[in-house]
Amino acid sequence: MNRKSKKYVVIITVAVTLIAMVATIVSSMNTGIRLSGKLNAQSADSCVELSWKPTKGAQKYKIDKLLNGSWTEYATVNENSFKDENVKNAEICTYRVAAVANSFQSDYKTAECKYLEPPEIEDILYKQSGIKLLWKKQKGSEKYIVYRSEQTENGDGQAQKLAELSSKKNYYLDKTPELGKTYTYYVSQICGADSSAPNAKKQVITFVPPVSSALVKNSPNGAKITWAAYKGAESYSVFRKVDGESEWSVVSSDVTDTQYLDSGCPYQKTVSYKVAANLPGGGISGYSHKTKFHSVDPNKKMVALTYDDGPYRPVTKKILSACKKYNARVTFFVVGSRVDTYGDCVADAAKLGCEVGTHTYNHTILTGVSPDVMKREVQSANDVVEKYAKEKVKVIRCPGGVVNDTVKATIKFPLINWNVDTLDWKTRNKASTISNVKNCVSDGAIILMHDLYESTGDAADSIMKYLTDKGYQIVTVSEMLDAKGLDHSAGTLYYSGRN
Ligand code: ZN
């Protein structure tokens, strides 16, 4: 090869090399792709949502997740987002994403977030004052945020933040809903800079609070139901359910007063009532709490058995088991100082529907003490009884049945004496206690006994059997006063249901 041809070879070699280099650069410009923008990872509804800008020329995206400290191929997707549903509350989720075109792959972009599970709203309660939300506490949560949006014709309105609460609380009372409006509630948990998706696990509710309270009592003409007026009510509906039935029946759906006399109430049953307000436009309010009572037939004979000076477990329990057997409800006038020792007796009596009245705290003859002491004796006895009975004391019996005008003026309860004294305290004899009841009982009688003596406890079964066989309803003092149409006025002394 001469010098000239050597020169050509060099030129050709250089040219080929340059062409190859340019070709490589050009080809890499065509196929080497880069993921543009930022990779986002955030908690969404039951998943972590990854998103990024679409990359020009990308055919698919490759997603890796950091599992146990090493990158693991996790998913390949065609679109520029991914939902990872395999996540746990408080899990730190780290991902990297690369775009892929032919055999080329871009560099990775990395993102991380702490997945926070939105708390589930477990209960929504209507309260007089608003709507109460209760949600499941989330482990590790630092704060909860409650949001609400109002439903309009165009769907859900703007969500408003109602409250920010410490993680110790898992309830919130929204006091600002308006009657008949429909709301969507969300609860979000916050942990450091992370938060759960606020609009996940939402709950929708229309605000119709319940009728606040309803009471039912016996009367000479049937069950008398009274309730609190409901703002905006057009009328009321009254519902009834007899124990053992599965369905509520409508007693009346057009009551314009806030009371109703149900003359169709079946007698000598345990009956529940509830009341709802009928709203303009055909809606209905929430139901009142159901109120249970024992219906007494006012046209049938009745008697109130009363037991003083207890409780005393060995005797009181015998009386209670006889009550159960004969579907009877008696009245106890307990001495307050004994109640903490025999609290179970008071609780059991109340559960059976028996009445627990009081007989002062220390069995004090009230005519011998000042009005202040009278009040204290009654109040402290009532307090301790209410602790176990879980209901208010309604009737009082003064020790010895001794009452004067000062007592009547001071004690703001009906005072219950008796018209039949079995003298059980004196005879301490079962047969004599039974025969005194048999000889003296009449319709409306209030019979005096004491649940302190074994003989009185032993007589209970025979007495109740006899009375039941003779057609008496064995009722509490308050039930009898109601069924006989006697008011329960404070300071009035009653000897029987025939006052
Ligand atoms: Zn007594």
Boltz pocket constraint, residues with backbone or C-beta under 6 A from the ligand:
constraints:
  - pocket:
      binder: B
      contacts: [[A, 308], [A, 309], [A, 359], [A, 363], [A, 398], [A, 399], [A, 400]]
      max_distance: 6.0
